[in-house]
Structure formats: structure tokens, C-alpha cells
């Protein structure tokens, strides 16, 4: 995974994000994500959503895929971080 080929969006709360996150990721909490759709559309795609376990990022990915966005559920932010470093 090359970090410049996509954007990582972390959908955890700001407090969770501040406790650790993928370097270069963008924090958009799940409860704000729909109203920030235009911002997401302007990011480099595909978008890889992540969170703590993969549950919230799965919700975000399913919603935005249904809207036609090029995105995927990366699962937990630690899994995404591991894949980026591999």
C-alpha cells in the first residue's frame, strides 16, 4: 500500500483519534461524515475508512459505496497502519 495512492479517513471520535492514528490520516467522526460528503468527494480516492474495530468504518464504507464513491473498509486503524508499514 502506497500512502499517496489513496486517503485514509478515520471515523472514530476526536478523542479516540488523538490517542493514536494512522500517520497522514484524516479524522472525520462517523456522526459528521454524511454532512461532510463534499469534503470526502474532494479527497484523493479510493478512500480507506478505518476505526477501532472495523464496525464504524464498515458503516461508512457501505454508505458511501452506495453513493458511488470509490472506497473500502480498512478495518481497525491498527490493521491499516500495519499494512502501510509492511
Secondary structure, DSSP 8 states (H G I E B T S, - for coil): --GGGSEEEE-S-HHHHHT---TT-EE--GGGTTTTHHHHHTS-SSEEEEESSSHHHHHHHHHHHHTT--EEEEEEHHHHHHHHH-
